[in-house]
């Protein structure tokens, strides 16, 4: 393995963390198989902030592929509003890098009080969240994102229900993910550097994505550009693009388009054609540009969120460099009481 020279990229740790998530496959299969055999009525994907948005691809996958009700939920709202379908025949999944997210912890307590079977993916087996749930599936510390685990969980479940073809092949191919994502990062590096250099002074970005990339669009806008870089953004689903926010577009507006390979690609194509007529500053990050060697064509669309997370991770590092603004700097989040 050759060491990479990517900015702020620890390849050894990245590979190890990604592999540790994929290595949870036997444990995930055991859990899913047991839950399916016992039967359950619905699946809740519960998070806060980035972990909430990162659930949306899997709600989308469930909605388009399964008759099982799958719902993504904001942890704090669930506690206040409740859910009429949540009960002792429900399963709830949580994710937390640190295992300490307060809203998620309180939602776990809420779910357990209603008899829900609770599962958590986290990087710390001795964390409060890992200890609070019924089933904790632990990867290496600081492993992010959770797409590997959620892909295995959801496709296994759908496969058992007869709603997903090729699970064994897909799960086998995931073993190549560390190599594939390192190759993605290497390919993205010059693109990321160029984008950051040309947008060092841009203080507003308009982001568009759809399908299983809408969650990542929301996440990158809110959690990275706004929270970590203090930049102003607008984020719009590609299916909703021609309502409302498009009136903000001007010829010098930075438009970032996230393009994937699922069935909704045509919706984002339509947006891309339009924005290029208005703005002279349109950047398209397209998963189709990356070979993803080792993955079958029919599975590429499922990988879009994790591929773009890797690509935009390079962009984030270069924005941090050119703007001299640490990605770790906060004014309020976990800094002041609220």
JOKA-V693798 format. One record per pair of residues at least 24 apart in sequence whose C-alpha atoms are under 7 Angstrom apart, sorted by sequence separation. I is the first residue (numbers start at 1). J is the second residue. If there is no record, write none. Layout:
I:J  I:J
This chain:
92:116  98:122  105:129  91:116  92:117  93:118  94:119  95:120  96:121  97:122  98:123  99:124  108:133  259:284  42:68  43:69  44:70  45:71  46:72  47:73  48:74  88:114  90:116  91:117  92:118  93:119  94:120  95:121  96:122  97:123  98:124  253:279  255:281  256:282  257:283  258:284  259:285  260:286  42:69  43:70  44:71  45:72  46:73  47:74  48:75  76:103  87:114  88:115  89:116  90:117  91:118  92:119  93:120  94:121  95:122  100:127  204:231  205:232  206:233  207:234  208:235  209:236  210:237  251:278  252:279  254:281  255:282  256:283  257:284  258:285  259:286  260:287  261:288  42:70  43:71  44:72  45:73  46:74  47:75  75:103  79:107  87:115  88:116  99:127  100:128  203:231  204:232  205:233  206:234  207:235  208:236  209:237  210:238  239:267  250:278  251:279  252:280  253:281  254:282  255:283  256:284  257:285  258:286  259:287  260:288  44:73  46:75  75:104  87:116  99:128  100:129  203:232  204:233  205:234  206:235  207:236  208:237  209:238  210:239  238:267  250:279  251:280  252:281  99:129  208:238  238:268  241:271  76:107  79:110  99:130  75:107  238:271  261:300  262:301  261:301  260:301  261:304  51:95  98:142  260:304  51:96  97:142  46:92  97:143  43:90  44:91  45:92  46:93  47:94  97:144  213:260  41:89  42:90  43:91  44:92  45:93  46:94  47:95  205:253  206:254  207:255  208:256  209:257  40:89  41:90  42:91  43:92  44:93  45:94  205:254  206:255  207:256  208:257  209:258  40:90  204:254  205:255  206:256  207:257  208:258  209:259  205:256  211:262  211:264  210:264  48:103  48:104  47:104  210:268  209:268  216:305  213:304  66:158  213:305  212:305  229:325  66:163  65:163  229:327  228:327  228:328  228:329  228:330  184:290  180:292  180:293  21:139  176:294  20:139  196:315  200:319  20:140  32:153  173:294  173:295  192:314  193:315  196:318  200:322  17:140  188:311  192:315  196:319  200:323  32:156  18:143  28:153  32:157  185:310  189:314  193:318  197:322  17:143  22:148  181:307  184:310  185:311  188:314  192:318  196:322  21:148  22:149  25:152  29:156  184:311  21:149  181:310  185:314  22:174  60:212  22:175  57:212  56:212  57:213  57:215  19:178  56:215  147:306  18:178  54:215  53:215  54:216  15:178  53:216  53:218  53:219  50:219  50:223  6:186  6:189  8:317  7:317
